[in-house]
């Protein structure tokens, strides 16, 4: 009788579809802007600094407010916060589409980040409280994970199609109908849930978490762009100091924003770290994917996005397989298998070269995505199951923040490794007769090398282009090996540290401890 009572009905599954649709949009807004940048730059004429903030304002506030919004949802109600965020996301989308200048667009992107920070943890925490059967919850989390992956893939493609027929603001207006749908169906399909004894909201803790996350992420991004100099190190150090103050406050305040006792659970800590590593390798290596397709193989942005689509479309297959296998062989074993599959994909990238076909890259990355999808779906479910239902928003926010940090670190660290390899290799392979100025320019980026080669006499230009392509594919090969080694180490650690976790994976009756209506 308990199992039947805990099973989800049609209302919950339709509600899940509405939640996932909003996740797709949050993820899309991280990637759709890149294809619209040339168009809005021509129209709005932003300065270099303004362009940087147009790109980064959304991600900074999204990452910085996840913990705050997750905790706020636990207190005021997750559905209420979700609907408020949907309204804010729709309004901010209209403002972004109608922006008449860079400052207005920066402000709209910042508002989108604030609203997006309410949507991500709210959707995941609602799933935690809508699906009480463990197997159904694992399936729901897998669908949720696919929504985020699919949004990142669809962003450039939908953006490219829209920009073929409409102005750049159309890439933001596509958010509006979905948010209206969420506002209409949300009250009908989604249950309200909150912590029944939330305590006072920690305003100072919210400020500290925002400053800490934004400072660290900003420092990481600056180090990826300009190297690990005094400025990015200063930002990272300042963020870590503030973060330390935030953690101390969580230990002593009466009603903390995050439950630090969760980190005493080996399952929670290891799963969270593994989730961050998945974002690290997947987001970090994506730096090379579009450059390889567009610069080495001469594809346009839309064509390269279409070629990359199989990488993301296969993730639901990995998620479905993981969801089916977890009850049979245990979640830790599924995590290890997912990591091992991803290692095979990166090993397949190890021999890639200038003359390798685009299919080689896509096939190998598809294997990587298959494994990462399987792993992420399971570790997210493990993290949620470690937290009591009344703290679902906080646990969801911690999961999302770990993924954001993992992606930012991947871009910075893998990007820095790749840049060092590229510059060293190109210096050694540069053709004779190349001026020091042209060599310095070509060593900056692959794109700069291609542009420099186009302005040189035929023989020298062709030689420089070949040397730059060889240097770039060498950095890809070495970075792929680094990713394979990291994932292999993670698989070994998960196998050792969570080897006793299979017994904890057995389905068990669960009584929701939230106030719901």
N, C-alpha and C positions, 0 to 999 in steps of 0.2 A: 504493500500500500504506500509506503514511504517513497519508493522509486517512482510509482505512478504520479504521486502528488508533486514530485519535484520535476517531472518532465515538462518541457516547454511546449506551448501550443502554437497555433497559427499566428496569434497576435504577437508573440515574442519574435517569431522568425521574420514576420513582415517588419516589425520594429527594428530588427537587426539590419534589414536591407536599407531602411531609412538612415540609420546610424552610419552604415558603411559608405553610403553615398556622400555624406558630409565629410567623411575621412578622405575620400577620393579628392574632394575639392581642396581640403587643407594641404594635402600632399602636392596637388597640381600647382598650387600657387607658389610652391618652392621652385618649380622648374619651368613654368610657362613664361615667366618674365624673361628668361634668357633669349628666347627666340623673338620676343617683342622689342628687345633693347635697341636694335638698330633703327626701328621705326619711331619709337618714342624719343630717342635721342635726336633724330632729325627734327621732330615736331617741337620738343620742349627745350632743346639746346642746353642740357644741364652741364655744369662744370664737372671736372673730374671728381671732386669731393662729393658733389651732389649725386653723381651717378653711383658712387660707392654706397651712399646711404639709401638710394632708391633700391639697390639690390639687397642690402643687408638689414634694413630696418625691420622687415618682416621676420626674418630668421632670428635676429637678436631678441626681440620682444617675445616671440613665440617660445624660444628656449628659456628665457629668463623668467617667464611667468607661469611655466607649467606647474611647478610645485605650489605656487600661491593659488592658482586656479583649482588644482586638484583638491587642496585642502578646503578652499572656499566651497566647492561643491559638496564636500562631506558635511559642511555646516548648514548651508542654505538650501540644499537639495540639488542633486545632480541634473535632474530634468530641468529645473528652473534655470540653472546656470547654462545648460546646453541651449535652451531656447533664447536666453538673453544673448548668448554668444552668436547664435544663428542670425538674430536680428542685427547685431553689430557687424557681423561679417557681410551681410547683404548691403547694409548702408555704406560700409567702407568700400565695398566693391564698386558701388555706383560712384562714389567720390573719386576713386582711382581712375575709373573709366572716363570721367568728365574732367580730370585734372587739366588745368590751363597753364601750369608751371611746375618746375621741379619741386618747390617747397610743398605745394599742395599734394603732389604725388607721394613725396616722402611721408607726409602726415597720414595720408590714406593707407600707405603700406604699413605704417606703425600701428594704426587702428586695426588693420587686418591681422597683424601679429598678436595684438591683445585678444581679439575675438577668437583667433585660431587656437590660442592657448587655453581657451575654455572648452573648445570642441574636442580636442584629442583626449585629455584625461576623463572628460565627462562621458564620452562614448564608451571607453573601455571600462570605466567603473559601473556604468549602467549594465553592460554585458555581464559583469561580475554578479550583479544583483538580479538580472533577468533569467540567467541560466544556472540553476542550482545543481542539476545533474552534471557530474564531472565530465563525462564524455561529450555531452551537448555543449558545455562551456568551452571545451577544447576546440570543437568544430567552429563555434561562434568566434573565438579568438583567432582561429585560422582564417576565417572569412574577413575579419577586421584587418588582419595583417596583409591579406591580399589587396584590400582596398587602398592601403597606404602605398604599397608597391605599385599597384596599377595606376594610381594617380600620378606618381613620379614619371611613369612611362608615357602616360597619355598626354601630359602637359605639353611637351614640345609638338606632338602630332596634332592635337586639337588646335593648339596655338598656330601652327603652320597653316592648317586648313582655313581657320578664321582670317588670318592675315592675308590669304590669297584673295579674299572678297570684301573684308571690312577693315576699319581703322584699328589701331593698336588697342584702343580701349575695350574692344569686344572680348579680349581674352579675360577681362575682369567681369564683364557683364554675365558670362555664362554661370557665375556663382549664384546670381540672384534667383532664378527659378527654383534651384535646388533648395536654397535657404527658405524660400516661401513654402515649398513642399514640407520641409522639416517643421516649420512653425505651425502648419495646418495639421499634420499627422502626428507630430510629437505628443501633444496632449492626449490624443486618442489611443496611441499605441504603446507609449513608454510609461512605465511606472515611476512614481516619485520615490526616491530613497535618500536617506541622509543618516548621519550619525545621530542617534537619539540623545546622546549627552555630549554635544560638541565642545562646550566650553567657549571661552572668549577667543575671538580671532586675533592672532598675533601680528599686529601691524608692523612692528619693528622687525620681526622675523621675515615677513614678506619683503620688506625693503632690502634686508641683508641678502636674501636669496636672489633677488633680482640683480642687485649690484654684483654679487659674486659670480653668477652665471654669465652675465653680459660681459664683465671684465675678462674672464678667462676665455670665453669664446672669441671676443674681439682680439685678444692677444694672440690666440692660436691662428686666427685668420690673417692677422698682420704678419705673423712669422711665415705663413705659407706664401704670402705675396712678396715679402721683402727680406726674408731670412730671419734667423734668430738673433736679432739685435737688441739693443738696450730698451727700445720702446716696447716691443711685444713682450719681452721678459718682464718689464715693469708692470704691464697690464696683467699678465698672468699671475705674477707674484702678489699684486694688490688684490686680485680676485680670490686667490687662495687664502690670503689673510682674512678677508671679509668672510669667505666661506668657513674658515675655522671659527670665527665669531658666531656665525649662524649655527654651526653644529653645537658649539658650547651652549648657546641659548636654548637649543632644542633639548639639551640635557637638564637644564635647570628651570625652564618655564613650566608653569602649571599645565598648560594645554598646548603642547608642541604641534608644529605643522606637520612634521614627519615623525613616525614612530621608529626611533633609532634601534629599538629592540628587535626589529625585523632583521637587522644586519647580523644579529647573533645566529640566525639560521643559516647553516651552510648552503642549503638549497637556494635560499633567497640570494645570498651574496654571489655564489658561483654563477647562478643563472643570470643575474644582472650583469656581471662582468662579461659573460659569454654573449649576451645581447649586444653590449657595447662593442665587443670585438667584431661581431657580424656587421654592424654599421661601419666600423673602422675600415674593414677590407673592401666592402661593397661600395661605399661612397668614395673612399680614397682612390680605389682603382678606376672609378668612373672618370676621373680626371683625364686618363689616357685614352679612354674609349672613343669619345667624340673626336679628339684630335687625330687619332689613328684613321678613323673613317673619313673625316673631312679633309685633312691635310695630306696624309699619306696616300689615300685612295681617291681623293678629289670629289667627295660627295658634298651635296648641299645639306643645310641643317635638317630639313624635313626628311630627306632621303636617309640620312644617318639615323634619325630618330626612328624611322620605320625599320631599319636594319636592327636597331637595338630592341625592338619590341619583343621578339621571342625571349629575350633574357628575362623580362618581367612577366610575360604571359605564362611561363613555365612555373613560376612561384606557386600558384594555386595547386599545381600538381604535387609539388613537394609538400605543401601544407596538408593536402588531403591524405597523402601517404603517411605523413607523420601522425596525423590525427587517428588514422586507422591502426597504426602499429603501436602507438603508445600504450593502450590498454593491454596489449598482448606481450610486449617485451619490456615495458617500463620506459618512462620518460628519459632517464639518463642515457639509456642505450640508444634511443632515437636521436638525442642530441649528439651523441658521439658519431652515429651514422651520418647525420646531416653535415657535421664538420668534416668527416672523412670524404664525403662526396664533393664538398667544396674544395678540399685539398686536391682531388683528382682534376677538378676544373682548372685550378691555378697551375698544376703540373702541365696540363695541356697548353697553357699559355707560355710556358718556359721556352719553347723553341721558336716563338713567333718572330718573324722578320719582315723586312720591307716588302718582299715578294710574296709573303703569305696572303692568301685570299681573305676577303672580308668574312667569308664563311668560317674560317679557322677561328677568328676572334669571337664571333657570335656563338659558335658551337661551344667553345670552352667556357665563355661567360654564362651560357645557358646552364651548363653543369654546375657552375659556381652558384648561380641563383637558385637552382633546384635544391641544393644542400642548405644554403642559407635560409631559404623559405621554410624548409622543414625544421631547422634548428630554432629559428626565431619564433615560430608559432608555439613550439613546445615551451621554450624558456619563458615566454610571456605568460603562458598559462600557469607555469610553475610559480612565477613571481606573484601573480594574482592569488593563487591558492594559498600562498604563505601568509597573506594578509587577511585579517578579519574583515567581513563584509562592510562594517561601519567605517573602515579606513581604506576602502577600495579606491577612492579618488586620490588619496595620497600615494598609494602604491602604484597606481596607474601613472601618476605624474613622475614618480621616480623612474619608472621604466622608460617613459618618453624622454626624460632628461638624459638618462644614460645613453640612449640611442643618438640624441643630438650631440652629446659630447663625443661619442664614438665617431660619428661622421666628421665632426670638425677636426678631431685629432687625426683621422685618416687622411683628410685633405692636407693638413699641415705636415705630418710626419712622412707619409708616403710621397707627397709632393716635394718635400725637401730632399728626400733620398733620390727621387727621380731627377730633380733639377741638378743636383751635384754630379750624378752619373752622366747626364746629358752634356753638361758643360765640359767636364773632363774629357769625355769621348770625342766631342766635336773639336776641341782644341787639338787633340792628337791626329784627327782625321781630316782637318780642314785642308783644302787644296792650296798648293803653293801659289804665291802671288796675290793672295787675299790681303787687303789692307787691314791694319789693326782695328780701325774703326768699324769696318764691315764685320770682322770677326767678333768684336765685342757685341755688336747688335745681334748677330746670328746666335750668339751664345745665350741670349736672354730667354728666348722661347722658340719653339718649333715654328710658330707662326711668323715670328720676326725673321727667322732664317729663310723661310719660303719667300717672304716679301723682299728680303735682301737679294736672294738668288735671282728673282725676277728682274732686278735692275742691273745685273752684271752681264758682261759678254757671255755668249752662249756656252762655251766650254767651261769657263769658271763657274758660271751660274749653275749648270747641270752638276758639276762636281760638288759644289756646296750643298745643293739640294740632296744629292745622294748621301753625302756625309751626315747631314742633319737627320735624314730618315734613318740611317744606320744607328746614329747616336740615340735617337728617340726609341727605336725598337729595342735597343740594348737596355735602356732604362726600364722599358716595359717588362722585359724578361727578368731582370734582377728584382724588380718590385713584385712580380708574380711569385718568384721564389720566396721572397720575404713573407708574403701573405700565406703561402703554403706552409712555411715553417711555423708561423704564429698559430695558424689553425690546427696544425698537428699537435703543437704544445697544448693548446686548449682542449683538444680531444682527449689527450692523455690525462690532463688534470681533471676534466669532468669524469672520466672513467674511474679515476682514483678517489676523488673527493665525494662523488655522488654514488659510489658503488652500492651503498646501502639504501639508496633512495627508492628502489623499486617497490619496497614494501609500503612506502608512503604513498605510492601512486594508486593503490587499490581504491576503487570507488567507495565512498563512505557517505552516509546520510549527512546532510548539512542543513542546519536550521539558520535561515537568515537572521542576522542580529541587527538589522536596520529598521528604522521606522519607515514603513512603506504604505503607500495608498494609491 
